[in-house]
C-alpha cells in the first residue's frame, strides 16, 4: 500500500522524521518495502487559467488562450483529448519556456500557425503520476494565475507499506496513523467527520430480513450478503476536476485522478479504508435500491468499463427500483429473493459499478452507497469473474462493519465543500455485528509470550489501540474496536501486547516447553510416515512426488475411478480433476524410464475418490530385482515383489498376510490370476499384484509390472515382550493335495485353526503339480513348527498333528503320502 508521508504527518503531527520511522514500521509488523522520493515540479511549471479553448481547423489540435498572471496572456497549441471544449476558468499546469522537464528543455515553437508558449502537461509528463490520457486539470480558483505549481504540490516521500492479509485495518491513512500513534504514544488528529445525518434519507433501500441466508460458518451469518447499508444524496454538483490537494493525495497513493465525484469516492476509501459507490440519481428508478442475488445463471451485466460480466444466483447485485413502487419486502423478493424483470443493475456489490447508473461528466445529482458486504461472498464472486479492484482488495480482507455511516458523512461533506447541496437525511438499514468480548488474564498472556509485561501496561496498550478494557487486578475483559476484526480470541490480545510492548524486549532465554494435552502424541503419524519412507528407501525404492491432478482419459486408461472433484480453472487439458488412485501416477512415472533397468518406485500422497479424501501408499516394481551378470541374477517376479513387501512389514515390526483375490473381488487394475488382498496387523489395508496386461499396454509398459496400493496410516498393534522359550522346537512336514482353485492362505488358515498355542509357524516350502496327484490339483508342502514352555513329547506333538490332518481331510482335501 502506498501512502504519502505528508498525509500521515497531518494525522499525527508529532510524527518523527521518516528516517526514524522505518524501524518503527518493522516493529509494528508492517515493514516498508520501499520509500520513493517524489520531487516537486520544477520552478517553471505554472498554474495558469484557461480563458478560451478553440479547435484549430483541419487538425486535431486545440488553441488554448491562457492567463499566465505576471507573464500576461499566452497561447499554446495542445493535442490532448480533454483540451477540446475546456470551460473558461479551468486551471492547467503549463511548462513555461526555458524549463527543463524529463530531460527536455521547452521553449516557444510554432504549431499549425500558433506560436505555442511552452506546453500544457499531463500528470505523467509532470512526473507526479502515471496518467498520460490528457492534461492535468484543476478547478476554477485553484490558484492565482502564474503561481508555481510547486507551491501547492510540494516534494514528498511515498511509503510502500507491506500489509499482511489479517491487518485490513491499516489499508488506509487513518488506520496506519492510528497504529503509529498507539505505538509511539502520540496524539491522533482524526479526519473531519462530515455532516451527521438528520432524519430519513431520500432513497429507499431494501435489505430483507427473511429468506435465504448466506452462511460462512455456524457462528456467523450475514443476511443476503450485506448487513449494513447507508444511502445519502447530494445534488447541484458541477462535475469536473477534483481539488488540487485531493488529486495530489490520490495520485501519490498510486491511483489515477479522474473527476471530482470519482476522486472523492477514492479519497474516502484511501483515508478511512471504506469503499464507496456513487450512482447518477437519474438512473436510480423510483429512488429505490434493492440488494439481491442474480436472477438466473448466465445473466449478463455490463460493468462501468463496458465489459459484459456473466453473473448468477450466487452473485450479489445492486439494483434500482421497478417502474411501479415496491410496497413490501415480500413483494420485492418473490421467488426466494430473485430480482424481477425491469430492474436495472447499478453494480456488482462491493466489486464494480454497472454501466447503468455510472457517474458521467454531466452528472449533477448523486446517490451515495456505503455498505458492508460478506467478504467470503465477494471473494468468490470476484474470483469467478476475474475482477480484482481496490474495493475487493479491502472488502475481502475485512472492512469495519460499523464504518458506513461515518464514511458516508465524510463523502457527502467533501462533495458539499465542492459546491454540492447535501440532503440532511440518510437511509440506514441492516444490523451490523459488533465485536465480542474477550476474557483473558495477564498471567495467561505473560505465559504465552514469555515476556514480563505487567497487567497495567497491557491495559494501557489495548486502550491505546481503541479497545474498551474492563476488569480488576489480573483480569482483562476486552471489547476490541470494530475496525480490528482480526482480534477474536485472547491470543490475539497477547499478540497486540507483544507488538506494542516491542519484540525487541523478548528475553534471550530458551522458552519453556508447554505441550497442550490435545497435542500429546500428535507427532506419531509423522514419525511413522518418516519411518516408512526410510524403510522403503533402504529396500531400494525411490520416492516420487506426482501431480494430484488427472483427467477422465487417464482414469479410463488405468481403469481407475473417474474423478469426482473437478477443477474450475485447470492448468491443462490432462489435469482437469483430482486423482482417485495413486497407481496411475506411478505408471506414468515408470513409463518415462528407458531401457530394462530395475524400477522401484513409491509415493505417499492423497487421493480423492467418491468415498472421501484419504492418504495412500503406492508401490511399483518393474524389471529384474538384480540384473544378470556373471551370476544368475534375481528375476523381478511376483515372489520378489511380495518379498519386498514382507521385508517392509518385518522391518516395521508388523504382521503381514496376503490373501488371494478371485473373480469380482480382483481390482480392475490387476491381473485376474495374480491379485492379493494386503492384511496388515490383521486389518485389510489394500491390494497388490501384477498389473493387468491391457493397462500395461495402454501405458506402453513392456514386461511384467507389479503394483501395491494401501491406505495410510498403516494400522499398528500393541507391543508385547516375553522371554524366548528355552525349550527346543519340533517340526513336522505335511503335503496337502487340494484343487488348484484353493489358495495357500486357505490351507494355512485350516492348519492354524487346529494348531492351538503349540503351533508357532506355518511355512510353505514346495508346490507340486503333476499327473501323480490328479489333473486340476496341486500339492502344497508346508513345515509346521511347534514349541512350548517345556520340551514337548512326541505324543503331544502327534496329537496336534493328527487333528490338523483331520481338519484337512474334513475340507475334502487329501494328504500326499511318502
BELGICOR-V737023 format. One record per helix or strand. SS is the DSSP state (hx for helix, st for strand). FROM is the first residue (numbers start at 1). TO is the last residue. If there is no record, write none. Layout:
BEGIN
<<SS:FROM:TO> <SS:FROM:TO>>
END
This chain:
BEGIN
<<st:2:4> <hx:5:11> <hx:18:27> <st:32:38> <st:45:55> <st:62:67> <hx:69:71> <st:73:78> <hx:81:83> <st:91:95> <st:100:101> <st:104:105> <st:108:111> <st:114:117> <st:119:120> <hx:123:126> <st:137:138> <st:147:148> <hx:149:151> <st:156:161> <hx:168:170> <hx:173:184> <st:200:200> <st:204:206> <st:213:217> <st:220:223> <st:226:235> <hx:244:252> <hx:260:272> <st:277:280> <hx:281:283> <hx:285:287> <st:288:293> <st:299:303> <st:308:311> <st:316:320> <hx:329:332> <hx:334:337> <st:338:338> <st:345:348> <st:352:354> <st:366:373> <hx:375:385> <hx:390:395> <hx:404:417> <st:421:422> <st:426:429> <st:437:441> <hx:442:449> <hx:455:464> <st:468:470> <st:475:479> <hx:490:501> <hx:503:505> <hx:517:519> <hx:524:538> <st:542:543> <st:549:550> <hx:552:558> <st:566:566> <st:577:578> <hx:583:591> <st:599:609> <st:612:622> <st:626:626> <st:634:634> <hx:638:651> <st:656:660> <hx:663:665> <st:670:680> <st:683:691> <hx:693:698> <st:705:712> <st:730:739> <hx:744:758> <st:759:768> <hx:771:773> <st:777:786> <hx:794:810> <st:814:815>>
END
